[in-house]
Amino acid sequence: MGKINPFMAKPIPSFEDFKLNRQLLNAIEEKGYRQPTPIQQKAIPLILAGHDLMGVAQTGTGKTAAFVLPLLMKVKYAQGKDPRALILAPTKELVLQIEENVKTYSAYCDIRHIALYGGIGPKTQIETLSEGIDLIVATPGRFIDLYSRGEINTKLIKTLILDEADKMMDMGFMPQIRKILEVIPVKRQNLLFSATMPERVVTLSEEFLEYPEVVEVAPQATTADTIIQQIYKVPNIKTKLNLLMHLLENTEIYNRVMVFTKTKTTADNIFKYLSRKDQGVIRVIHSNKGQNSRINAVDEFKEGNVRVLVSTDVASRGLDITMVSHVINFDVPTHYEDYVHRIGRTGRANNEGTAITFCNEAEVYHIKKIEQLIRTSIPTKKFPDTVKVEKADVEERQDVAREIDRQKRLEDPDFKGAFHEKKRDFSKVQKGGRKNTQKIRRKKK
């Protein structure tokens, strides 16, 4: 798998060299793109030639256009009522982002497309499907749901694309993907794109790719060179809030910021805290927010009307916002590939960006794992003297201690836990105390 292909032998300086039709070239020119990115240079000729393809590309590399442009070239124009191409993506946000790309590049083509995702009623989606569709972008769950209702005829699908395959696996979509593979034609072109290539993604690729070409524009799970990465060691949540506030006070440098958290509760708390501190327009998005609320928040952030967007990992993939000045990881992600995707929201389209991670004592373990994944060390910055260091409450201290115990047990199965260490230390103190008492008694005698 993955032989050298003559299409990949020399650089391709312009989109004209791909032999795309004039409608697509006009849309690309209107978008302001001049030179194809490395993933586009390598993938587009292979896809146009009909090869199955496995693409490994980090976020922000122009990956979506790498499969959307040749797909539109293949679909060409509206025809019949049933779809001829299917793109699957793991989240609503990514589905909408891909469909936005389809809309942009097909501006001068007569191609009908639709985004299918859950979280809203299917009525409007069903009505649009019934009018005739050429290309579907969908989450696996909603696609299977509408297929099961008899609303989608799959017999003419000739191209299947899986985007963010690693995330698909993480989110447990394998059963739905297998169902979809059973109901679409066997004779088709298959494309799989992933930011990382863990063993389970390789297994998936072997299930449905036929002698694929492998295109890799950077080592797996690397981060873009345009991103400056930094760590601050911060002892607790209250101090993290103080540091966040300190950084955001510099409105000129921190002009468009995404703050990532592990939980919805933390995201909401940061939103409330920053809103009280008068830090400009703040928005928060996570899975409990309605679809329209999330879309509106992202649109406002893209337009520059929102300075700070607080989010869980629901927004770590699929948001193409080119001028994000900073990504701040309020928590260290425990799913390490998410670090790559989070910080990939900045440093896009050859712009420079900065990714800052706040790290408490228990999170140092995860930082080391992330550094192993991205194969580079992340510099630690000196904690600012002007930021007040708060005292953690009892519950947080206990949570941190338990997490450190858990980590030590993972690395050393014989580790008994801090409680046993404290008990042993206490026994030493008791033993020492008994010895001292015996000495005093002997002296008295």
Residue pairs with C-beta under 8 A, 6 or more apart in sequence:
1 54
1 211
1 212
1 214
2 54
2 212
2 213
2 214
3 213
5 46
5 51
5 213
7 42
7 45
7 46
7 49
8 41
8 42
8 45
8 46
8 215
11 41
12 18
12 36
12 41
12 45
13 35
14 34
14 35
14 36
15 25
15 28
15 33
15 34
15 36
16 25
18 36
18 44
18 45
18 48
18 69
18 70
19 48
20 28
20 69
20 73
21 73
21 76
23 106
23 108
23 109
24 69
24 72
24 73
24 105
24 106
24 108
24 109
26 107
26 108
27 104
27 105
27 106
27 107
27 108
27 109
28 69
28 105
30 107
31 104
31 105
33 65
36 44
36 62
37 61
37 62
37 65
37 66
37 217
38 61
38 217
39 55
39 57
39 61
39 62
39 63
39 66
39 215
39 217
40 62
40 65
40 66
40 69
42 215
42 217
43 53
43 55
43 66
43 67
43 70
43 215
44 66
44 69
44 70
46 53
46 213
46 215
47 53
47 66
47 67
47 70
47 71
47 189
47 191
48 70
48 73
48 74
50 189
51 189
51 212
51 213
52 189
52 190
52 191
52 209
52 210
52 211
52 212
52 213
53 190
53 191
53 192
53 209
53 212
53 213
53 214
53 215
54 192
54 193
54 194
54 197
54 205
54 209
54 212
54 213
54 214
54 215
55 63
55 66
55 67
55 191
55 192
55 193
55 194
55 214
55 215
55 216
56 193
56 194
56 195
56 196
56 197
56 214
56 215
56 216
56 217
56 218
56 220
57 63
57 66
57 193
57 195
57 215
57 216
57 217
57 218
58 195
58 217
58 218
58 221
58 222
58 223
58 224
58 340
58 344
59 195
59 317
59 340
59 341
59 344
59 345
60 224
60 344
60 345
60 347
60 348
60 349
61 217
61 218
61 224
63 163
63 193
64 97
64 98
64 101
64 163
64 320
65 101
65 105
66 193
67 87
67 161
67 163
67 191
67 193
68 98
68 101
68 102
68 105
69 105
71 85
71 87
71 135
71 159
71 161
72 102
72 105
72 106
72 109
72 111
74 85
74 158
74 159
74 189
75 84
75 85
75 111
75 134
75 135
76 109
76 111
77 109
77 110
77 111
77 134
78 110
78 111
78 112
78 132
78 134
79 134
80 132
80 156
81 131
81 132
81 133
81 153
82 132
82 133
82 152
82 153
82 154
82 155
82 156
83 133
83 134
83 135
83 136
83 152
83 153
83 154
83 156
83 157
84 134
84 135
84 156
84 157
84 158
84 159
85 134
85 135
85 136
85 157
85 158
85 159
85 160
85 161
86 135
86 136
86 138
86 143
86 154
86 157
86 159
86 160
86 161
86 180
86 184
87 98
87 135
87 136
87 137
87 138
87 161
87 163
88 138
88 139
88 140
88 143
88 160
88 161
88 162
88 163
88 168
88 177
88 180
89 95
89 98
89 137
89 138
89 139
89 163
89 164
89 318
90 139
90 140
90 164
90 167
90 168
90 171
90 173
90 317
91 139
91 167
91 314
91 317
91 318
92 117
92 118
92 119
92 139
92 291
92 294
93 294
93 298
93 314
93 315
93 317
93 318
93 319
94 163
94 164
94 317
94 318
95 115
95 116
95 117
95 137
95 138
95 139
95 318
96 115
96 117
96 295
96 318
97 318
97 319
97 320
98 115
98 137
98 163
98 318
99 113
99 114
99 115
99 137
100 320
101 320
102 111
102 113
102 135
102 137
103 113
106 113
111 134
111 135
112 131
112 132
112 133
112 134
112 135
113 133
113 134
113 135
113 136
113 137
114 125
114 128
114 129
114 133
114 135
114 136
114 137
115 137
115 138
116 125
116 136
116 137
116 138
116 139
116 142
116 143
116 146
117 138
117 139
117 142
117 291
118 139
118 141
118 142
118 145
119 290
119 291
120 291
122 142
122 145
122 146
122 149
122 151
125 142
125 146
126 146
126 149
126 151
129 146
129 151
129 152
130 151
136 143
136 152
140 168
140 173
140 176
140 177
140 180
141 173
141 176
143 152
143 176
143 180
144 176
144 179
144 180
146 152
147 154
147 180
147 183
154 183
154 184
154 185
155 185
156 185
157 184
157 185
157 188
158 185
158 187
158 188
158 189
159 188
159 189
159 190
159 191
160 180
160 181
160 184
160 188
160 189
160 190
160 191
160 208
161 190
161 191
161 192
161 193
162 168
162 177
162 190
162 191
162 192
162 193
162 204
163 193
164 193
164 194
164 195
164 317
164 318
165 192
165 193
165 194
165 201
165 204
165 205
166 194
166 195
166 196
166 197
166 198
166 201
166 337
167 317
167 337
167 341
168 174
168 177
168 204
169 198
169 200
169 201
169 204
170 335
170 337
174 204
177 204
178 207
181 207
181 208
190 208
190 209
190 210
190 212
192 201
192 204
192 205
192 208
192 209
192 212
194 201
195 220
195 221
195 337
195 340
195 341
195 344
196 220
196 221
196 337
196 340
197 220
205 212
219 375
221 336
221 337
221 340
221 373
221 374
221 375
222 340
222 374
222 375
222 376
223 229
223 340
223 343
223 344
223 355
223 374
223 376
224 344
224 347
224 348
226 347
226 348
226 350
226 351
226 352
226 353
227 343
227 344
227 346
227 347
227 352
227 353
227 354
227 355
228 352
228 353
228 354
228 355
229 343
229 354
229 355
229 357
229 378
229 379
230 354
230 355
230 356
230 357
230 378
230 379
230 380
230 381
231 356
231 357
231 359
231 367
231 378
231 379
231 380
231 381
232 243
232 356
232 357
232 358
232 359
232 380
232 381
232 383
233 359
233 360
233 364
233 380
233 383
234 240
234 243
234 358
234 359
234 360
234 383
235 360
235 361
235 389
235 390
235 392
236 360
236 390
236 391
236 392
236 396
236 397
236 400
237 266
237 392
237 396
238 390
238 391
238 392
239 387
239 388
239 389
239 390
240 330
240 358
240 360
241 270
241 273
242 387
242 388
242 389
242 390
243 358
243 383
243 384
243 387
244 259
244 270
244 274
244 328
244 330
244 358
245 273
245 274
245 277
245 279
246 384
246 386
246 387
247 254
247 326
247 328
247 356
248 254
248 257
248 274
248 279
248 308
251 280
251 307
253 325
254 325
254 326
255 307
255 325
256 301
256 304
256 307
256 321
256 323
256 324
256 325
256 326
257 307
257 308
257 309
257 324
257 325
257 326
257 327
257 328
258 301
258 308
258 309
258 310
258 311
258 315
258 324
258 326
258 327
258 328
258 342
258 345
258 346
259 270
259 308
259 309
259 310
259 311
259 328
259 330
260 311
260 312
260 313
260 315
260 316
260 327
260 328
260 329
260 330
260 331
260 333
260 342
261 267
261 270
261 310
261 311
261 312
261 330
261 331
262 312
262 313
262 331
262 333
262 334
263 312
263 331
264 286
264 287
264 288
264 312
266 330
266 331
267 284
267 285
267 286
267 310
267 311
267 312
268 284
268 286
270 284
270 310
270 330
271 282
271 283
271 284
271 310
274 282
274 308
274 310
275 282
279 307
279 308
280 306
280 307
280 308
281 300
281 305
281 306
281 307
281 308
282 306
282 307
282 308
282 309
282 310
283 297
283 300
283 301
283 306
283 308
283 309
283 310
284 297
284 309
284 310
284 311
285 293
285 294
285 297
285 298
285 309
285 310
285 311
285 312
285 314
285 315
286 311
286 312
286 314
287 312
287 314
289 297
294 314
297 306
297 309
298 309
298 315
298 319
298 321
300 306
301 309
301 321
302 321
304 323
309 315
313 333
313 335
313 338
313 341
313 342
315 345
316 338
316 341
316 342
316 344
316 345
317 341
319 345
320 348
321 345
321 348
322 348
322 349
322 351
323 351
324 345
324 346
324 348
324 353
325 346
325 353
325 354
326 346
326 353
326 354
326 355
326 356
327 342
327 343
327 345
327 346
327 353
327 354
327 355
327 356
328 355
328 356
328 357
328 358
329 339
329 342
329 343
329 355
329 356
329 357
329 358
330 358
331 358
331 363
332 339
332 357
332 358
332 359
332 363
332 366
332 367
332 370
333 339
333 342
333 366
333 370
334 366
336 366
336 369
336 370
336 373
337 373
339 357
339 370
339 373
339 374
340 373
340 374
342 355
343 353
343 355
346 353
346 354
346 355
347 353
347 355
357 367
357 378
359 367
360 400
361 400
361 404
362 399
362 400
362 403
362 404
362 407
365 404
365 407
367 378
370 378
371 377
371 378
383 389
392 400
401 418
404 418
405 415
405 417
405 418
408 415
408 417
409 415
409 417
